[in-house]
Amino acid sequence: MSGRLLIVNADDFGLSPGVSRGIVAAHQDGVVTSTSMLAVAPAFELAVSLATAGDADGLGVGGHLAAVGEDPPLLSAREVPTLVGHRGGFPASWRTFLCRAAAGRVDPADLRREFTAQLDRIAGAGIVVGHLDTHQHLHLWPAVGQVVVELARERRIPAVRRPASASAGPRGRGVNHLADRLARTAAGAGVRHPARFAGLDEAGRLDLASVLAALRRLSLAGGGSAEIGCHPGEAEDPDRRRYRWGYRWADELDALRAPAARAAVEAAGFRLGTFADLAAAGHGQGHDDPAKGDAAGTRPI
């Protein structure tokens, strides 16, 4: 099959019923090819049932490993003391987590234990994990990325996400510096990743215009595989009210299902696929050079 590989990956599978059903709808009727499952989230069991139903045939599933957010860890505070606050929950945002990590207050052994428990829950439900990434892109932080890459290697999970930013500002430069470091860590472990990424800067507001712009940027960036990260969901979803992120889930669902999005994928010279296709075809790390500042993507959310 000709064309550069494009993975369109929907995050937060299991976050809520509306998000989980929206991801499957974006796969059935749109350009979503892959999703990342959130083992700590309330709708995990629903996501598992959707992933194993016929409607999700061909949808790649990865692990969306969490050490931040509104949902609690799988392990107890005694088991992962440096990951939780006094109430036993994760920090709400990546900012709080990184402040603690930079101060040496996050033990990588606790991360490994919690991430292992999350992966065990996904695999125990009969899901074949095809890639790893993290909630709020925490694996850009080197200590977290090291744990994620090691788990991918040990569990024979072939690929990880390499987030990146299209911004020329200080945040974008910082993200891309960390992304290049993550790429080197993955390369050293023999773990693949798409060469380019879009969707970080546009997180939660990836409307049709943004999808088309991302495809243009990825196409102009040159050869190699690419990933677009997205967050589709149904418009009506009462269970989502607890997540005060300001995301426009329904707008993303509409954009990803629009005929113009599929036409733009083809016009840009991409073929849609999954992380399994990345590994099978030999794309990503080892075949592209991700350390040359070829980013096209997003902000840490």
SVG drawing of the C-alpha trace seen along z (x, -y; Angstrom):
<svg xmlns="http://www.w3.org/2000/svg" viewBox="-27 -32 48 44">
<polyline fill="none" stroke="black" stroke-width="0.4" points="0.0,0.0 1.4,-3.4 1.5,-6.6 3.1,-7.7 1.5,-6.2 -0.8,-8.4 -2.1,-7.3 -5.1,-9.3 -5.2,-8.4 -8.1,-9.4 -7.0,-9.7 -9.0,-9.0 -10.8,-5.8 -12.8,-5.0 -12.9,-8.5 -16.7,-8.6 -19.5,-6.9 -19.8,-9.7 -16.1,-9.9 -15.8,-6.2 -18.7,-6.0 -17.5,-9.1 -14.1,-7.5 -15.7,-4.4 -18.0,-6.6 -15.0,-8.5 -13.4,-5.2 -16.5,-3.8 -17.5,-6.9 -14.3,-8.9 -10.5,-8.9 -9.7,-7.7 -7.6,-4.5 -6.3,-4.1 -7.1,-5.0 -5.4,-5.1 -7.2,-3.4 -7.3,-5.1 -7.3,-2.2 -8.0,-4.5 -11.1,-6.1 -14.8,-5.4 -15.9,-4.1 -13.1,-1.6 -15.3,1.5 -17.5,-0.2 -14.5,-1.0 -13.4,2.7 -16.8,3.8 -16.7,1.4 -13.1,2.3 -14.0,6.0 -17.3,5.5 -17.5,5.8 -18.1,2.0 -14.5,1.4 -12.9,3.8 -9.5,2.5 -9.2,0.0 -5.8,0.1 -5.7,-0.2 -2.8,-1.4 -2.3,-2.3 -2.9,-5.9 -0.9,-5.7 -1.9,-8.2 -0.1,-9.8 -2.2,-13.0 -5.9,-13.8 -9.2,-13.7 -9.3,-9.9 -7.5,-8.0 -4.6,-5.6 -5.2,-1.8 -2.8,-1.2 -3.1,-2.5 -1.3,-5.5 0.9,-3.2 2.0,-1.4 2.7,-4.6 3.3,-7.3 5.2,-9.8 2.4,-9.9 -0.4,-11.0 -1.5,-13.8 -2.8,-13.6 -6.2,-12.5 -4.7,-9.6 -5.3,-11.2 -3.0,-12.1 -2.1,-15.8 -4.7,-17.4 -2.3,-18.7 1.1,-18.1 2.3,-21.4 2.0,-20.2 3.5,-16.8 6.5,-18.4 7.2,-20.7 7.2,-17.7 9.3,-15.6 11.8,-18.4 12.2,-18.7 13.0,-14.9 9.7,-14.1 8.5,-11.5 10.0,-8.0 10.3,-6.3 9.7,-3.0 6.3,-4.2 5.6,-5.2 6.6,-1.8 4.3,-0.1 1.3,-2.2 1.9,-2.0 2.4,1.7 -1.0,2.1 -2.7,0.0 -1.2,2.1 -2.1,5.3 -5.7,4.1 -5.9,3.4 -4.2,6.7 -6.3,8.6 -9.4,7.4 -8.2,9.2 -6.9,6.0 -3.7,6.3 -1.7,3.1 -0.2,1.8 1.4,-1.4 2.0,-3.5 1.5,-7.2 0.6,-9.2 -2.2,-11.3 -1.2,-15.0 2.0,-13.8 3.9,-13.2 6.3,-10.9 8.0,-14.0 9.6,-14.3 12.7,-12.2 12.2,-10.1 8.7,-9.3 9.7,-8.6 12.4,-6.2 9.8,-4.2 7.4,-4.2 10.0,-3.1 11.3,-0.4 7.8,1.0 7.2,1.0 10.5,2.9 9.8,5.4 6.2,6.1 7.1,6.2 4.8,3.2 6.3,2.0 5.7,-1.8 5.3,-4.9 4.0,-8.4 6.5,-11.2 4.6,-14.4 5.8,-17.6 4.8,-21.2 4.5,-23.4 4.9,-26.5 8.1,-28.6 7.8,-30.0 9.6,-29.0 7.0,-26.3 7.2,-24.8 11.0,-24.8 10.9,-23.2 8.5,-20.5 10.5,-19.7 13.8,-19.5 12.1,-16.9 10.6,-15.1 14.0,-14.7 15.4,-13.3 12.4,-10.9 13.2,-9.8 16.7,-8.9 15.6,-7.0 13.2,-5.0 15.8,-4.4 18.2,-3.0 15.5,-0.5 14.5,0.5 11.0,-1.0 9.4,-2.8 7.5,-6.0 5.9,-8.1 8.4,-10.6 6.0,-13.6 3.1,-14.6 0.2,-17.0 -2.6,-17.8 -0.7,-19.0 -1.2,-22.7 -4.8,-22.1 -5.7,-19.8 -9.4,-19.9 -10.2,-22.2 -9.2,-20.2 -12.0,-21.4 -12.1,-20.8 -9.9,-23.8 -7.3,-22.6 -7.4,-19.1 -6.8,-20.4 -4.0,-22.7 -2.3,-19.9 -2.4,-17.7 -0.8,-20.4 2.0,-20.9 2.6,-17.2 2.6,-16.9 5.1,-19.7 7.4,-18.4 8.7,-15.7 8.8,-12.0 8.1,-9.6 5.2,-8.5 3.0,-10.8 0.4,-10.8 -2.4,-13.2 -3.7,-13.1 -7.4,-14.0 -10.2,-14.0 -13.6,-13.2 -16.7,-12.6 -20.5,-12.8 -22.1,-16.2 -24.4,-15.0 -22.4,-13.3 -23.4,-14.1 -20.5,-12.0 -18.0,-14.3 -19.0,-17.3 -16.4,-16.4 -13.6,-17.2 -13.4,-20.9 -11.0,-21.1 -13.0,-23.3 -12.6,-20.7 -14.9,-20.8 -15.3,-17.0 -18.3,-17.1 -16.5,-19.6 -13.6,-17.2 -16.0,-14.3 -17.7,-16.3 -14.3,-17.2 -12.9,-13.7 -16.1,-12.4 -16.2,-15.1 -15.7,-13.9 -13.3,-16.8 -11.0,-15.3 -10.7,-12.0 -10.2,-13.8 -7.5,-15.9 -5.7,-12.8 -5.6,-11.3 -4.6,-14.6 -1.7,-15.0 -0.4,-11.6 -1.1,-9.7 -2.6,-6.3 -4.4,-5.6 -3.2,-3.0 -2.3,-2.0 0.8,-1.6 0.9,2.1 1.3,0.9 4.1,-1.4 6.0,1.6 5.2,4.0 6.2,1.6 9.4,0.4 8.4,-3.2 9.2,-5.6 12.3,-5.3 15.2,-3.7 13.9,-4.8 13.1,-8.5 15.4,-10.9 13.3,-12.4 16.1,-14.4 16.1,-17.1 13.4,-19.3 10.7,-18.0 7.9,-18.5 4.3,-19.5 2.0,-19.3 0.6,-20.5 0.9,-21.9 1.2,-19.8 -2.5,-19.8"/>
</svg>
